[in-house]
């Protein structure tokens, strides 16, 4: 395995990241999973961002792109404002039209690449590439774009855009032009590979699938006793279709009245979900852990992990990080079948797929609750997968292969 760069030292790879490290948990999950495994094999990763100060996090070097907002301690506010703009129907269209005319000409990125003698730059997500296009065009090192999702489709899902709008097509055209200047493209699923290749006219040989992964959070498979505990550990936000889970709960209680239900106390639609539960007269325990270890301990005591998603292109293409969180603690999973990543549950025998219907979803939950041996077998299988096939160390080998090709 080649890990030596042009300088004769270990490969130095920059990861240009568009979020504060604590604000986009799914994206940070992928970022730290990849860079931690790369570091193990001798690749030297650098996380480059305008939202964090230069330093070290979990042994990974973080490099700041200088900006006045960080110095004034306004970077998080700036980030939140940008998110508000792009998820507002009127402002989103205006922002896309402005992006089509102008890009940020911040030489800070160029200075970072030169100062740290990077061999490769991996750009995380399309907005980062579009906003830094002028500087990226000046770089002589290979550039890789890592799609965490499809930005235009996410904006459609949030109702900030429609596919019929000229701004949607404008954004897709901008992404296509930017992608054409990349040396390689990385995606998270075969379905995303097909979408990127067809939509942005990219050769399939240039698009590489590097899935999400995980690492086991338990040394041994847990003994799960007591009343059944069913957990939805993802955020309560648009597109997560948590209402499907809420509406399935009365059917579960009808047959298994001792079952306890848990939902994360975080997300844009939390109040809406709480009101829905009150209307149905069902009790939900809402939880939040500021640190990961208590979260893993709690999840390991649960009996079923649920994943719900809306039927749309955005969620079908992008596997949720929470799927791998469940697997990492040996939780069998129930999900509604939206295609794409959900097929993993059936193919790997780690859970149950249901129709997009509350009664059908409740039957999936009940099947695992009422068959402890089935639940245990599928949970064990999930834990085995994150020790092997879906372990970050094995997933990252695919990314290293891309690096080798670009530097050979």
N, C-alpha and C positions, 0 to 999 in steps of 0.2 A: 504494500500500500504506500503510495507516494505521499509524503508529508513534508517535503522540502520545497521551499519556494525559490524564486529567482536569486535571492540573496545568499542561498546556501544554508539558510536557517529554516526552521519550521514554517509551514504556510501560515501567513497572517491574513485572516478574513475579517472584513468589516461587515457588520450587520446594521444597515441604516434603518432605524426603527421610528415609526411615526407617532408613538404614544408615550405618555408618562408610563413608567414600568408598572405602576399599580392601578392604572385606569382601564386597561383593556385586557381582562384576565385571560380570555381565550387566546389572544395574540401573544401575550407574555408567556403563556403556557408553552406554546410552540417554540418561541424564541429560546427560552431557557432550556427546554428539552434538547434542542439541537446543539446549542453552544456548549452545554455541559458534557454531552457525549463527544463532541469534537475535541474538547480540551483533553479528555481522557486519552485520546490517541495521538496527541502531540500537535494538533492544529491549534494555532493561537487566535482565539476569537476576540473581537472588539465590538461592543454594542455602542453604536453612534446615535446620539439623539440630542435634540435641542432642549429636552425637558428635564434632564438630570444633570447633576454636577459630575465632573470627572472624578472617578474613584473606582472602587471595587465592590461588587455585589456577588456573594457566593463564589468568590474566587475568579469571577469574570470581570475583565477590565471594561469599565463604562467610560466613554469619551463624550464630552459635551461639545456640541457645535455652538460657539459663542453667540448669544443673542441678548438684547437689552431686557427682554421680558423675564429671563431667568435671574438676571442681576437685580431686578426690581421685585423678585419673588411673585411675579404675575404669570408664570408659565402655565400653571394648572388652570388659571382663569382663562388664559388665551386659548388653551386646548378646549375647554368646555364651551367657550364662545364659538369656536370653529365648528364643533359638533352641532351646536344649536343651529348655526347657519345652514349646514349641509342637510339637516333633517327637517328644515322648515320649507314648505312648498314654494313660497315666493322667493325667499333668500337663496335657496339651493340653485334655482335656475339662474339667478343673477350671478352667483359665485362661479358657476360652470362657464358662463359666458365670459367672465373676467379671466378665468384660468385659460380659456382658449386664446386669449390675447396676450397674457403675461404669465411669466413664471418667475419664481424667486431666483435672484442672482446672488446667492449667499456664498461667498468664496470660502466661508468657514469649512465647508465640507471638503473642498479641494485641499485646503491646508491640512486637515486631519488625515486625509489619504496619503499625502506626501510625508507628513511628520512621522506617521507610524509605519511607513513603508509597506502598505498593504499590497498583497498579491491579487486579491479578489475583493469585490464589493457586492454583497448580497442585499438587495433592496427589498424590504419587507412591505408588501402591499402597493397597489397601483397609485394611490394618492401621493405617496412619498416620491415615486418616480416622476409623476407629472409636475409636482411642485419644484423638484430639483433638476428638471430636464436640462437647463442650460449648462449647469456644472457637470452633470453626468456626461454630457456630450464632449467635455474637455478631458475626461479621464482616459488614460491609455491602458488601464488594467481591465480584465474581463469583468463585465457586469452581469449579474443574475437577478431576475425578478422572481420573488416568492409570492405567489397568490395565496392569501389566507381565505379569500372569498372573492366574489365578483362584485366590485363596488357599485357598478351601475344597477345590478340586480338587487343589491341591498337597499339602494335608494328607492327602487320601485316597491320593494316589500314594505318599506317604511312610509310609502305614499308621498314621498317628497317629489318623485318623478313618476311619469307613466311611460310605457314603452313607445307610445305614439308621439311623445313630446320631442321637439327638435333638440332639446338639451340632453335627452337620453342618448340620441344618436351622436351628438357632438362629443359627449363624454366617451362613448365607445370608440369613436374615431380617434380621439386623442390617445386613448390607451393603446389602440392598435398601432398608431404611429410610433409611440414610445417603445412598445414591445419589439417592434421590428429592429430596434437598435441594440437589443440585448444579445448576449452571446448564448444564454440559456434561460429557460423558464422552468420554475419548479411549481408544482401544484400538489393538492392534498388527496386527490382521488382520480380514478380513471375517467369518471364522468366529467370532472373539471378539466381534465386534459382534452377531452373531446370538445368541450365548450370553447376553451381557449384556442384550440387549433382551428376550429371552424369559424368562430366569431372574429378573431383577430388575424386570420390568414397566416397562421404560424405552422411550419412543418412539424409533424408529430415527432420527428427525430430530435427536435430542439426542446420538446416539452418532456419533463421528467417527473414521475410521480414519487413524491416523498411524503408518506402519510404522517398522520399524527401517531405518537407513541405514548408510552407510559413506563413507569418503573414500579415494581411492587411496593406497596406501602406496609405490607404485613410479612412477618417472617414465617408464619404458619396460618393455615386456613382457620378462621374463627369459629367457635361454637356459638350459635345464635339461639338463645332461649327467650322465654317470656312471650308476651303478646306480639303478634306480627307488627313490624314497623315498616312502613312504605315511605320512601323519601323521594322528593323532587329537589335535587341539589343544585339545579341551574338557576340563573337569575330569572325573575319574573318580568319579562320584557316582550316587546313586539316580536311576533313570529314564533315565539316559544310555545304558543297554543296551550298554555297552562289550564285554560278553561276546560279542555278535554279531560284532564286529570280531575279537576274539581267536580265536574258533572258525573264522573264515573264513581266517585266516592260513595254516594248513597247506595248504589248497587252492591258495592263491596261490603258495606256495613250491614246490609240486609242479610247476608250469608255469614259474615265474619264480624260480629259487632264489637269484638275486642281489639280490632285493628286500629293502630295509631298512624296518623298521617303527618308528614313533615314537609314544609316548604321553606325555601330560603327567604329571609327577610330582606330582600334587596331586588330592585328593579323598577322600571317605569310604571308597570301595571300592578304593583303590589296592592294599592288601595282598591283597585277594581276587583282583584281576586279575593281580597278579604271581604268585600261587600257581597260578592257572589256566594262565598262560603256561609256568611251570616244569613243570607236569603234562603239558602238550602238547609239551614239549621245544622250544619256539620262543624265539628271542632277540628281545627288545624293547629299544630304546634309550629310556630315560625321561629327560625333559628338563624344565627349568624356567628361565625367565628372569625376573629381578627387574624388568627394564625392557622397555618395548615395542619399542624399535628393534632390539635383537638378536633379538627374537621375529620381527619382520617379515622381517629378513634371512634367518633360518633358514627360515621358511615359504616364502619366495620361491625357495628352492633345492629344495623338495619337488616331487613330480610329481602327487600325488593327495591331496586332503583328504577325510577320511571323517567323516560325521555319523551317529550311531546314536541311536535314541530308542525308548522303550517305546510300545506301543500304548495310549494313555490320553488322556483329554480334556485334561489339563493340558498335555502336550507337543504335542498337535495344535494347540492354540489359540495357543501362544506361540512364534514363530520364535526360534531361538537366535542370540545375537550372533555365535557362531563361524561361522555361515553367511556373514555379511558380512565377517568377518575373512578367510576364505578368498577371497572375491571380491575383496577389496582388494589381494591380492597375485597375482591372476590364477590361482588354483588351481581346476582342475576338481574337481567334488565327486561323491562316491558316498554315497547315503543310502538307508536302508530306508524304504519308503513307509508313512507312518503317517497320510496324509491331511493336510489343512490346508496348512501352510506348505511341505511337501515338494513340492507341485505346482509350486512356483516353478522347481525344477530342470528340469522338462520344459518348462514354458511359456516359460522364458527361454533354454532350450538351454544350460545351464551345467553340466550333470552328468548322472548316471545314477541312476535310481530302481530299487531291487530289492525283491524279496520279503523278508520277515523270516526269512531262512534263511541259514546260513553259506555253503553252496555257491553260492546265488544271489548273495549279497553279494560273494563272491570273484570271481564272473564279472563283476560290475560293475567291480571294481578292475582285473581283468585286461584288460577291454575298453579301458580308458584306457591302461594300461601298454603293451599290445601294439599300440596305434594312436596313435603320437605325434602325428600330424597332427590326429586327432580331439580328443585331450587339449589340444593347443595352441589349436585353434579355440574350444573351450568355455572354456578359461581366458581367452583374449582377450576373449570375449564377457562373461565375469564382470567383468573389469577395466573394460570399456567401460560396463557398467551402473552401477558405483559412481562413474564420472565424470559420469554423466548421470542417468538415471531414479531410481536408488537412492542418489544422492549425498545426504548429510545436508542440504545447502542446499536441494535440491528437495523432500525429504521435509518439511522444516520449514515450507515455504510453506503446507502444509495446516494446520499448527497456527496459523500467523499468521492464516489465514482464520477460524479459530474465535475468536481473540482479537478480530478486527475486528468480528465479529458481536455478541459480548458487549459491546463498548464503543461500538458505533455508536448 
